[in-house]
Amino acid sequence: MDIPTFYRVLARFKVLIAAAFVVAIVLALLSYVKVDLSNGVKFKYRTNETWASSTQLLVSGKKPTYEDIYVPQAQLYAKFVLGDGVGALMLRDGPIHGLLDAGPLPATSSSDEFLPIVNIVGYSRSRVGAVVLADRAARALQQFIKQKQIRAHLTVVKHGPPKLMSPRSKTLPVLVFLLVMAAGIGLAFVLESVRPRIHALPDAPPSTRVERRNDRRRNKRVG
């Protein structure tokens, strides 16, 4: 099918194409968000994002021999973050929404050596939630170390900026939009084949053309 014919069919059924466009937009949006009517009209996303934020704690004491003492302690304290003791202290401030991970901070991104720093990472569905979760875990670890009377100090040295780990997928809304538009265009061509426009009459046969030419000559003579 040539392009002029394609656009001619779309122009003829422009109302149908416009309706399909509106329906495609609405269905694409509804596949991305949902309407909550429980307390007024609110829109909520159907899928969630995952954000991560880190809080780093320096392990130190009266005699900081980092390589021999405090690096293994950082590994141990990272285990405490994921244990029941720190989790119980966190629950005193409210429910835990998200996931936690912890470990000693590598000296470099590709190094097998570690620093005497506990790196706590909080994963949540929002930017703020990730930051709050990591900070809560850091405070709970400090409190846990103090309660257990472990001779070490944990000092916050860095709050990492939250990072978006898994954004909401837009594949489904785009797919819904394309499918609805394809269905609308396909319906327009089906209607075009069922109800084609009246085409121009074919050329008259040669005998008819000769008769018309003779009539025109006679008219000129009479005139």
Summary of the structure (lengths in Angstrom):
residues: 223
radius of gyration: 36.7
end to end distance: 50.4
largest distance: 129.5
contacts: 593
relative contact order: 0.18
helix: 52%
strand: 22%
